[in-house]
Structure formats: C-alpha cells, structure tokens
Amino acid sequence: MKQKHHYSMISLGCARSLVDSETMVADLNKVGFEIVPEGTSEQVTILNTCSFIQAAIDETERNISQLIDQKKEGSIQHVVVAGCYPSRFKKEILEEKYPDIDLWLTTKEEYTIQNELKKLVFKKKFTPKKPKPYTKLTPSHFAYLKISEGCNNWCSFCTIPKIRGEHTSKPVQQIVDEAKLQIALGAKELILIAEDTTCWGEDIYGKPSLDILVRALGELDVDWIRLMYIFPPRVTQELVTAIKETSNVIPYIDMPIQHVNSDLLQRMNRRHDQAFLEKIMDMMVKEIPNLVLRTTFILGFPGETEDHVNEIKTFIKKYPFAHIGCFTYSEERETRSARFTDKVDPEIAKQRVDDVMKTQYDLLQTRNKSLIGTTLDCIIEGPREARSYREAPDVDGIIILDKETDLAIGSKCTVTISAIDHYDLVGHLN
C-alpha cells in the first residue's frame, strides 16, 4: 500500500536547480512528508525542471510524458512539475497541454510546496507526527551554496532573467548559516553558485562584493571553497586579493566566457570586449598562484565567422585553461539574438565545436605533462576515482587511480600523478 506521505524527487538541469530541489525536500521534511527512491512507495513524484535551451525543454517534456504514463498506469497518483519550465511558459498553456499534471509551481512558487502538496494529497489539514531531518540530494562530502537568485545581465542569447527574475543576493549571515549546516552534514567542499556569483552584493552594498562573502566563508572550518559562474566584467582587484589571501578558497575559477571576439561579445550583450577580458585574465593568472581555469564557449552564434573561431583558439593557447566546455548556439524565441538574421548553419556550428575541443585536447596533452610527478590533496569519489582542487564535481574530469581503494567516498587522501589519460589524470595513492 502506498504511503500518502511518501514522495520522490527528480531534479533536472544545473546545480542551481539541484539546490532548489534540496530546499523543497527540506520544506517537505519539516511537515512530515518523506522522500523515497523513485519507483518504490511514493504516491507523488515531483519533477524539478530546466528550460534554459531547447534541449533542456525536450528533456523536461520527455520526463513529463513518462510520469503521466506512470500516473495512468497507477504506479503514482500525483505529478508535480516545478522550476524553470513552468516559469518560462504560461500556466494556462501548460495546463491545456498536460491536463494530467496535478500541480505546477514556478521558481517563485516553490516555497509554497508544503501547503500545496498537503492540499493535493490530503484534501484537508495534515498534521505530521514528527518532522524529518534535512535530506541531501548530493553526496555529503561536497555541497552547493546558492548565494543569490535571478540575473540582471540580459545576455542576448539567454532566457534566465525571464525565468528566474531580477537578481537578489542572500544576506551574508544566511549563507554562512547554510554553509555551517552543510559542514555539519559532512561537507569538506563548498561550491558557490548563482546565475552570476560576482553580482553578489550589488543590491546590498551598491557594488559587486563577492570578496566580502569570500572572506566571511573563509572563517569556517571547511577544506575547500570553490567559485563558479564568475562574470568577467565584475571581477575586481578586491575579489582577486580575497581569493589569494583566503587559505581555504582554492585557486580555481569557473568563468563562462562564451566568446572572445569583441563584436560578438557586444552582440551577446556581455558588457566587455576582448581587451578587457585579457586584462582580467592577465591579472588573475599573475596574482593567483597555481590557478586552475574553467570556461565555456558558444559556437555558431549569429554572425560568427571562421576568423572569430580562430580568435578563440588563439585565446586558449595563450591562457592555461584546464577545462573547457563548448556548446552550439541554441536559438530561443524569447531572446534578442533569435531576431538576428545572419544565422550559422547548425552543422557548421558543430564542426566548430569539434575544432575548438580538438585544439584544447592537443594543448592538454602538453600542458598536463607538467603535473606528472606532482602530489595533490584529493577526495575519493569511487573505488578508482579521486578529485583534487583542480576538478569540480560533475563538470570536470577525474583522477583515475591505478588500483582500487577501499577508502570510503569523501575520504581525504594524497595522490601522485603518474600519467595522462585523454582529458583525465592518472595517479596512485600515497
């Protein structure tokens, strides 16, 4: 017999959505609902969605269709769809398209999930016998800290400001309290995320103030603090100094650059040109010892030429990126760039992705040789997998161990690098 207070959670998309899923789980735990694995004893399945680009929309709609089938088969009774998908599209359109969905919650409505789920499942007041403890959806040894909501950048290719709304920073103390909770649950690594982490504090202090938050979190007893989603125009000398001087802030910066050609950056509304970008890169590389850089590029943006692609290749040859992700441009109808007429053929865009990634692959085969013989502090991620400060979870490569270990996932260790395996490193435990 299915338990009325049992539910399962499916979380799609990025780490920011995963944090939202954990928040919803925490809210439901407080009123006595209990999360269970998919396909067990749940009465309700909650789907937290992504709709950033068409591929994400397609994945979301496949999941919705599968859950509706399960509902019709009787394996679940209620389906809740939350997050970016119902935030991007009008609710009345979704209700007409998917009449079997019981509840739609936008990102702004997720905080109501306690009451809405109680009304949906119990049809009357529900008083839990005992609140359940906080439940993590990620491994306990690392935690994502979402430090703000929304975005004010309005890049011409991006739907996030429409979906997530205006940028709002969480106060320092709230973030510190959330960090302390994660540390108490076993986190050795805190990963700072937002739509634009460098925008943090603008609405509180009147200027980008991530350095203030970095120094506050640096006081906590945690091994690593990792910075993701750094926006080039808001990188300040104060931030670079804070990274350099705060011992548990690791020298790793994820900066989604998207492109380097000044004309395309302007068309993308990225608020800087190539000269400014190089100035920021030079400052970071010069001042932060052992800096590891990660970035992403969009290939095939309207108006892009082969010369523009060659500028990217020249750029990554100049700066020592350890990790690069390349994506083909996705035309989203609500964006400004969708109205640009000088489209790039999708097949050409794919070829350009392959070209840039081949360049990066060749560069790493030379650059990573300098790591052979070095010893790195690491965290165990599996019987033959470890991760150092150089690799962020889920998005970067790993360190392949030359033999299996019985150390538990999350254990600290040291690994000496012995070889290169494509994008990954190989090493042995000391």
C-alpha positions, -999 to 999 in steps of 0.1 A, spaced: 0 0 0 14 34 -9 21 58 19 3 91 15 32 110 29 58 94 6 71 112 -25 100 110 -49 120 138 -65 135 141 -100 159 170 -104 169 181 -139 193 208 -151 221 226 -133 234 227 -97 213 257 -91 182 237 -97 195 209 -76 198 234 -47 162 244 -53 153 207 -51 171 202 -18 152 233 -5 119 218 -15 128 185 1 138 203 33 105 222 34 85 190 29 105 172 56 95 199 81 59 189 77 63 152 78 65 142 41 91 115 34 113 113 3 118 78 -11 136 65 -42 117 66 -75 96 35 -82 92 25 -45 63 35 -23 57 71 -34 23 85 -40 36 117 -55 65 125 -79 80 160 -80 98 169 -112 120 200 -109 127 211 -144 151 230 -167 141 250 -197 173 271 -205 176 259 -241 155 237 -264 175 205 -255 165 211 -218 129 217 -228 129 184 -247 143 165 -217 117 181 -194 88 172 -217 101 136 -221 101 133 -183 66 148 -180 52 123 -206 68 94 -188 53 105 -154 19 109 -170 21 74 -183 31 61 -148 1 80 -133 -23 64 -159 -8 30 -151 -15 36 -114 21 34 -102 19 70 -89 -11 91 -81 0 127 -84 26 145 -105 40 179 -95 61 199 -121 82 227 -106 110 251 -116 121 267 -148 97 250 -172 65 264 -156 84 297 -151 91 300 -188 57 291 -202 23 304 -193 5 282 -168 -28 281 -188 -9 268 -219 8 241 -199 -25 231 -182 -41 227 -216 -11 208 -230 -7 185 -200 -41 182 -182 -29 152 -162 -4 172 -142 -18 179 -108 3 209 -98 25 235 -115 50 255 -94 72 283 -108 106 291 -93 88 319 -74 62 295 -60 84 266 -49 83 279 -13 46 271 -12 51 234 -19 44 224 18 8 237 17 1 229 -19 12 193 -15 -8 189 17 -39 202 -1 -32 180 -31 -27 148 -12 -48 151 19 -76 175 8 -76 188 43 -54 199 72 -25 175 77 -5 174 110 27 154 108 36 131 137 73 140 135 93 163 112 120 145 92 157 156 92 173 175 64 179 153 33 208 159 9 204 151 -28 242 153 -34 270 133 -17 277 146 18 313 155 12 305 185 -10 277 210 -11 264 237 -35 257 270 -19 234 292 -40 243 327 -29 217 347 -49 186 343 -71 179 357 -106 200 377 -131 202 412 -144 227 406 -172 202 400 -201 227 384 -224 211 384 -258 210 346 -261 198 338 -226 163 332 -211 174 331 -175 163 366 -165 129 359 -179 127 326 -160 144 335 -127 137 372 -124 158 400 -111 190 394 -92 186 392 -54 215 385 -30 211 363 0 225 381 32 259 371 44 246 355 76 220 334 58 247 320 35 271 314 64 243 295 83 236 274 53 273 267 49 275 256 86 246 232 81 264 216 51 296 214 71 278 197 100 264 172 75 299 163 64 308 188 36 345 192 30 339 214 0 315 243 -5 308 253 -41 295 288 -46 269 291 -73 244 316 -87 234 328 -121 263 353 -117 282 349 -85 302 381 -90 269 401 -89 265 391 -53 261 421 -30 253 447 -57 218 451 -43 231 452 -7 263 472 -9 258 491 -42 286 473 -59 298 438 -66 310 425 -32 318 388 -36 351 394 -18 332 402 14 313 369 12 345 350 3 363 363 34 333 355 57 331 320 44 369 317 47 365 318 85 346 285 85 362 251 92 360 237 57 388 224 35 378 239 1 357 267 -11 352 267 -49 339 297 -70 317 290 -100 299 313 -126 323 342 -124 312 370 -148 343 388 -163 330 425 -160 326 421 -123 360 407 -114 376 432 -91 410 436 -76 394 431 -42 380 398 -53 413 385 -67 430 396 -35 404 378 -13 409 346 -33 446 349 -29 446 357 8 418 333 20 435 300 26 406 276 21 394 293 -11 410 272 -37 427 287 -68 400 275 -92 378 299 -112 350 289 -134 344 318 -158 319 312 -186 334 335 -213 311 324 -242 333 341 -268 363 364 -272 356 384 -304 347 419 -294 320 423 -320 303 391 -310 306 399 -273 288 432 -280 261 413 -299 258 389 -269 255 419 -246 284 406 -225 294 441 -213 331 438 -221 354 434 -251 384 412 -257 409 437 -244 391 440 -211 388 402 -209 425 397 -215 433 423 -188 412 404 -163 428 371 -173 463 385 -170 455 398 -135 442 365 -123 469 344 -138 496 367 -124 483 371 -89 467 338 -80 493 310 -77 486 276 -92 453 289 -107 431 264 -125 407 279 -151 375 266 -164 353 282 -191 326 276 -217 322 289 -253 292 292 -276 300 283 -312 277 293 -341 263 325 -326 247 346 -353 273 364 -373 302 342 -363 329 335 -389 359 312 -391 381 341 -381 361 345 -349 366 309 -341 404 313 -347 403 340 -321 390 315 -296 417 290 -305 444 317 -302 429 328 -268 430 293 -253 466 288 -265 475 320 -246 458 312 -213 462 279 -195 426 266 -193 424 232 -176 388 226 -185 367 239 -214 331 232 -225 319 241 -259 282 243 -270 264 251 -302 243 282 -302 206 274 -294 181 299 -307 155 306 -281 125 325 -294 121 349 -264 157 362 -268 171 392 -287 195 370 -306 166 350 -321 158 381 -342 193 382 -357 192 373 -394 228 362 -400 224 326 -388 251 300 -388 243 266 -402 239 241 -372 262 216 -389 289 242 -393 285 252 -356 290 215 -346 322 214 -367 334 245 -349 328 229 -315 348 199 -326 376 222 -339 379 241 -306 377 210 -285 404 193 -306 426 224 -301 420 221 -263 427 184 -263 460 188 -280 470 216 -256 462 195 -226 484 166 -238 514 190 -235 503 212 -205 493 183 -183 527 166 -186 539 192 -161 516 176 -135 533 142 -137 553 136 -105 533 161 -85 513 152 -54 478 166 -49 455 166 -19 424 147 -31 390 134 -22 379 99 -30 350 97 -55 349 59 -61 370 27 -60 393 40 -87 384 77 -88 397 108 -69 393 145 -74 417 173 -65 411 211 -62 416 211 -100 384 192 -107 349 204 -98 323 176 -93 301 166 -122 315 191 -148 353 184 -149 374 152 -154 387 130 -126 419 115 -114 419 78 -123 436 57 -96 460 30 -109 444 5 -85 412 2 -65 410 16 -30 387 6 -1 387 42 12 351 55 16 338 81 -8 346 115 6 378 104 23 407 128 21 440 114 6 470 124 -14 476 112 -50 508 114 -70 502 120 -107 518 94 -129 502 97 -164 477 114 -186 446 97 -200 429 119 -226 413 147 -205 419 129 -172 449 124 -150 462 90 -137 478 86 -103 485 64 -73 475 68 -36 503 76 -12 
